[in-house]
Amino acid sequence: MKRISSKLALMSLSSMLLLSACHKHDETDVQIQITSPLTNSMYHLGDTVKIQGTITGNTEMHGYEVKIKNLSQGNVAFITDYHDHGSNYTINEFWVNNVTEHSDMRLVVKVEVDHSGTMVSDSLNFHCHPM
């Protein structure tokens, strides 16, 4: 009986090691840190909204997209993308507030982790004044 349970334990351990060696990419391997704008910050007409941050990963990524959505008007106010292979990116963009109505805005940073379509994103909201 001890011999069978020892073999069973060994088989279980071997299976666990095999599964951990075949680790599929985990989204937590990619970190997005948006340092600007700050959550819930406010901008007046003509103000420059600095879009800054970093993206770091434990794998070679395939680029990122930065988008500002005008949630109040239902359109995209700004979009840009960067396609380059790397494990670290620095985001340094800007957009000038040109809204004509008070607008709740959402900044979205989306990272293409691999060519299989794995995406990781982060977002924050801010507000723009028309004056």
C-alpha positions in Angstrom: 0.0 0.0 0.0 2.8 2.4 0.8 4.4 1.6 -2.5 1.2 2.6 -4.4 0.8 5.8 -2.4 4.4 6.7 -3.0 4.0 6.2 -6.7 0.8 8.3 -6.7 2.5 11.1 -4.8 5.5 11.0 -7.3 3.1 11.1 -10.2 1.2 14.0 -8.7 4.4 15.9 -8.1 5.6 15.2 -11.6 2.3 16.5 -13.1 2.5 19.7 -11.1 6.0 20.4 -12.2 5.1 19.7 -15.8 2.1 22.1 -15.6 4.2 24.9 -14.0 6.9 24.5 -16.7 4.2 25.0 -19.4 3.3 28.4 -17.9 1.0 30.3 -20.2 1.5 34.1 -20.2 -0.2 35.7 -17.2 -1.6 39.3 -17.6 -0.1 40.2 -14.2 3.3 40.1 -15.9 2.5 43.5 -17.4 2.3 46.6 -15.3 0.9 49.9 -16.5 1.5 53.0 -14.4 -0.2 56.2 -15.5 1.5 59.2 -13.8 -0.3 62.0 -15.7 -3.1 63.1 -15.8 -4.2 62.4 -12.3 -7.5 60.7 -11.6 -10.4 63.2 -11.5 -8.2 66.2 -12.4 -9.8 69.1 -14.3 -8.6 71.0 -17.3 -9.8 74.3 -18.9 -10.2 75.1 -22.6 -6.7 75.3 -24.1 -4.9 73.5 -21.3 -2.4 70.8 -22.3 -3.2 67.4 -20.9 0.1 65.6 -20.4 -0.2 61.8 -20.9 2.7 60.2 -19.1 3.5 56.8 -17.7 5.4 53.6 -18.0 4.6 50.0 -19.1 6.9 47.2 -17.9 6.6 43.5 -18.6 8.4 40.2 -18.0 8.1 39.4 -21.7 8.6 41.1 -25.0 5.4 43.1 -25.8 4.2 44.3 -29.2 3.2 47.9 -28.6 0.5 50.0 -27.0 -2.3 52.4 -27.7 -3.3 55.6 -25.9 -6.8 56.9 -26.3 -8.9 59.7 -24.7 -12.6 59.1 -24.9 -15.1 61.9 -24.4 -17.7 60.0 -22.3 -20.1 63.0 -22.4 -20.2 63.3 -26.2 -19.5 59.7 -27.0 -16.5 60.2 -29.3 -12.7 59.8 -29.3 -10.8 63.0 -28.6 -7.3 61.6 -29.1 -5.7 58.4 -30.2 -2.2 57.3 -30.9 -0.4 54.0 -31.0 3.2 52.8 -30.8 4.2 49.5 -32.4 7.6 48.2 -31.3 8.8 45.1 -29.6 10.1 45.6 -26.1 9.7 44.8 -22.4 9.5 48.5 -21.3 7.8 51.6 -22.7 7.7 55.2 -21.6 4.5 57.1 -22.5 5.0 60.8 -23.2 2.1 62.3 -25.2 -0.1 65.3 -24.9 -3.5 66.5 -26.0 -4.9 70.1 -25.9 -8.4 70.4 -24.4 -10.7 71.7 -27.1 -14.1 70.5 -25.8 -17.1 72.8 -26.4 -19.2 71.4 -23.5 -18.3 70.2 -20.0 -17.0 66.7 -20.6 -16.1 63.6 -18.6 -13.1 62.1 -20.2 -11.5 58.6 -19.9 -7.8 57.9 -20.7 -7.2 54.3 -21.7 -3.8 52.7 -22.2 -4.0 49.4 -23.9 -0.9 47.1 -24.3 -0.6 44.4 -26.9 1.2 41.7 -25.0 1.5 39.2 -27.8 0.4 38.5 -31.4 -2.3 36.1 -30.1 -4.4 39.1 -29.1 -3.6 39.2 -25.4 -4.3 42.7 -24.2 -3.8 44.5 -20.9 -5.3 47.9 -20.2 -5.6 50.5 -17.5 -7.7 53.7 -17.4 -8.6 56.7 -15.4 -11.2 59.5 -15.6 -10.7 63.3 -15.7 -12.9 66.3 -16.6 -12.6 69.0 -19.2 -14.2 72.5 -19.0 -15.2 74.4 -22.2 -13.9 77.7 -20.9 
